[in-house]
Amino acid sequence: MSKIAVVILNWNGVKLLEQFLPSVIEHSQDHPIYVADNASTDDSVAFVSANYPSITIIENKENGGYAKGYNDALYYVDADIFCLLNSDVEVTKDWLTPIAAHFNSSPETVIIQPKILDFKKKTHFEYAGAAGGFIDALGYPYCRGRIFDTLEKDEGQYNDDTPIFWASGACLFIRKETFNLLEGFDEDYFAHQEEIDLCWRAQNKKLHIMYIGSSIVYHKGGSTLSEMNPKKTFLNFRNSLFSILKNIPLRKAFFIIMARLLLDGIAGVRFLATFKFSHFFAILQAHFSFYWNAPKMLRKKGNNLKYAKYYVIKSIVWAYFLDHKKKFNNLVKD
């Protein structure tokens, strides 16, 4: 049986640890639990040390965000499989059992995501991952159970085990050997969409990523950066462009990026029209940061890659806003 280690990245999240650690402790028996602290300035480390002596604490020297935080911490974790778990996730009874069983019976599977429901509305899927992630031809991410801001009710429609394109960083299982093969997360992302890039690089190496619907967790969401924070807008717009440049053949990536820059401009105008000026400037900053970092991203493109077919529909924007396809099962594959 593969050994799974649950690794919770934390930054100034003592209140979240107080709320969510009990479920992880209760339902993760026989599996080691780590808290990787990203140089918190609150009482997180002291709280865990005093109340949960069985948990191993890894203290990172700086707050390098999600990407560097996990890269630094996982070096010290002894396990066959890493479970990267957000600090605002409530887990359920036997959540690890079907995950472990699938890893053990399917050696070709290297990354797994469970069903992610909304902690604040437990009957519905949660924004960050839902029932597994996909991207369209322009690199826009969407999920089974969540397209843009439409969140489906969980009625058992995604209780299956099925291949997906990307797994949510809110709860992502990955084999240690795969994490090392991919050289971890790209630390230039800092946070947001680094898991999409990681999974995309895995797909380009013909590795298998799965969703397991019988494993259920509840994600609170927005605990580090809310949707209203312009820094989140900056990171999402910039990092999505990073992933396109890194993971698609260069000639094709050029035309996709041109289209995305135009669509980003339209999004910026919408922000202006709704007086969200900070988000408009965040998009501008994202573009300038992308231009500045493009040479570095180009150097990260792998050599002799057999680029994966990365999309099943050409435009989620068209499907959602013009064809009014609000649910994943209503999408028509191209």
N, C-alpha and C positions, 0 to 999 in steps of 0.2 A: 504494500500500500504506500502511495506517495504521501510524503509529509507536507502538510499545508501549514504555513505560518500566516497569521492575520497581522497585517502591518497597518497601523492607523497613523496617518500623517497629521500633525497638530501644529497650529500656530495661534497662540493666545486664545485657545478654545476650552478653557477650563469648564465653562458652563455646559458646553456640548459634551465634554467627557463625563461630567456628572450625570447628564441626562441619558447618554447612549451607551456608555461602557457596560452598565449592568446587563443589558441584553446580549452583548458580545461575550461577556464572561459566562453567562448562563448557558448559551447555546453553542459555545465553541469549545466544549470540554475535550481534552486530549489533544488540542491543537495549541501550539505556543502563540502568545499574543505579544505584540510589540507596539509601543508608542514611539514614533519617530518625531521628536520635537524640533521644530524649525526655529530655534533660538527665540522661544517665547519670552515675553517680558511680564507675563502674568504668573499665576501660581500653578500652572499646568503640571510641571514636573513634580513639584512638592505634593500636589493632590494625588497624582498617580502613585508616587512612591509611598505615601502614607496609607492610602486606602486599598491599593492593589499590588501588594508586594510580589505577586506571581507574574506580573507583567514586566517584561524587559523594556527599559527606557533607553532609547538611542538619542543622544543630544547632538544635533547638527550644529556646526559652528556659526551658521548664518541662515537667514531666511532666503533660500534660493527658489522659493515657489514650489509648486507641485513637482516640476520636472527634476530640478537639482535636489530637492528634498528627498525624493525617493531614490534617486541615483546614489546619493551619499549614504542613505540609511540601509539600503538593501545589501550593500557590501558586507554588513555585519550580521545579516540574517541567515541562519542555517536552516534551509528547507529545500525540498524539491520543487514546491510550488509556492509562489507569493500570492497572497490575497491583499490587494491594495484597496483599503476600505476608508472612505471618508469618515471624519469624526462625527458627522451628523446623520449617521445611518443606524437604524434599528434593525437587527437581524431577527430571524424567526427560528422556531424549533426545527432541527435537522436541516438547516440551510446548507451546511457543508456536505451532507451525505451524497446527494446526487451529483454534486460537483466532483467530489473525490472519485465516485464510481465512474463517471465519464472519463476523467483523466486516466484512470487505471485501465479501462477497457478500450480506450481509443488513443493510442500513442501518437497518432497523427495530429490530434488536437493540441494546440499550444496555448490558446487564450480562450477564456470562457467569461461570459457575463450572465448573472442570474436575472430573474424578473425584478424590475425596480419600480415599486409603487410609491405613491406620494404619501409621506408621513402625515401631512396636514389634511389629506383627503384620501383615506386608505382604499377607497373603492376605485380609484383612478390611477393611471400610469403617471410616472413622474417625468418631468421635462428632460433631465440629464440621463438619457439612456433607455428608459422605458423597456421595451422588449427587444432591444438590439438595434444597432445603428447601421445606416447606409449613407451613401452620398450620391448626388446626381452627377450628370456629365460636367457641370460647371463647378463641382466640388462643394455644393451646399449640403450640409448634413441634415438628416432627418431620421426618425426612428419608427419602428413598428410600435404603434400606440401613441406616437406624438409627431405631428407634423406642424411646424411653426408653433403657434400658441394653442393649437387644438389638442387637448389631452383626452384620450379615449377612456371610457369606463372599462375596468377589467371584468369581462364576462366570460373568461376562459378561452377567448379567441386566440390567445398566444401562450397556451399551456404546452406547446410543443418543444422539442429540441431541434434546432435548425441552424444552419450556417448563417452568419451575419458578416458584414464588412468590418465594423468596428465595435468595440466594447467600451462601455462607459467607464471613465476613471473614478466614478463614485463607488464602484465595486467591480474590480477587474482582477481576474485570476490569470496568472501567467507562469509558465514553467521557468524555473531559474535559468536553465540552459538557453532558453529562447530569449529571455531578457538580456543575458550576456551576449548572445549572438547578435542581437540588434543594437548592442552597445547602449542599452537603456533609452531613456527619454532624451529628446533634444532640449538641452538646457536653455537654448536661446528662446524657447517658447515661454519660459517662466511658468505660465499657467494657462489653461484653456486650450483645448484641441490638441494637446500633446499626445493624448491617447489615440486620437484619430491618426496622427502621423505615425505613431508606433505601430498601430494595426495595419496601416497602409504599407509600411515597410515590410511587415510580416507577409502581407498579401503578395507583394512583389517578389518574395522569396517562396511563394507557393505554399505557405503555411496555413493551417486551418484554424478558424476562429468560430466559436459556437455560442449559441444562446441556450440556456437550460431553464425551461419554464417552471420546473418543479422546485427550484430554489428561489425563495422570495425574501426580499429586503425592502425596507421603507426608508426613503431618502427625504430629508427635510428640504435641502436645496437652498442656495443663496446665502449660505452661512458665512462664507469668506468674502465674496463680492456679489452684491445683489445685481439684478437686472438693471437697476437704475444707476449703477456706478459707471461713469464713462470709461474707467480703466478696463472694465470688462468688455465694453464696446471696442476699445482699442485692441485688446488682446485677441478677441474673436476675429475681427476683420483682418488684422495683420497675420495672425497665425494660420488662418485659412489660406491666404496667399502663399505663405511659406510652404504649406503641405502640397499645394498644386505644383509649385516650382520644383520641389524635391522629388515628387513621386510620379510625375507624368512625363513621357518623352518630351524633350525640350521644344521641338517645333509645335507640337500640339499644346503644350503648356502655355506658350506665348500667346496663342489666340484665345485660350480660356482666360488667361489673366487680363487681357485687353477687355474681354466681355465683362469680367468681374469688376474691373475698375469702373466701367461705365455704370453697372448696376449699383455698385457702392455709392457712386455719385448720386444716383436717384434716391438711395436710402438717406444720404446726407441731406438732400433737399427736403425729404419728408421730416427729418429731424428739425430742420429750420422752420418748416411750416407749422410744427407743433411746439415751437419755442424751446426745443431741447438743444440749446446752442453748444453745451459742453460735449454732447454726443456727436454733433456735427464736426467739431474740432478734433474729437477723438478719431474719427474716420480719416481726416486729413493727416493726423499724426501717424496713424497706422500705415497709410500709403507711403509717407516719407520714410518711416522706419523700414518698410519693405524694400524700397529702392536702395537704401543704405546697406541693408543686409543681404540683398540679392546675390552679390558675388560669393558671399560665404555659403549661402544656401546651395548655389550651383556646385560648389566644391564638395558638398555633402551628398550629391547624387551618386548612387551606386554605379559601379562599372559592370557592364555586361548583364544588366538586369533584363529579365523577361517580364516586362511591365504587365501587371494584372489588369484584366477587364474590371474596372472599378465601379461601374454604375449599371443599374437595371432600368432606370428611366432617365430621359435626357434633361428634363427640367422640372424640378419639384415646385419651382415658382409658378410655372405655367399650369401645372396640374392642380395646384392648390388655389391660386387666385383667379385663374381663367376657366379651368374645367371644373372647379369647385369640388375637387377630390380631397376631402378632409380626413379620410381614414386610410391607413396603409393598405388594407385589403381591397380598397376600391381603385388603387392605382393600376394603370395599364402599363405593363412592361414593354419597353421598346425593343 
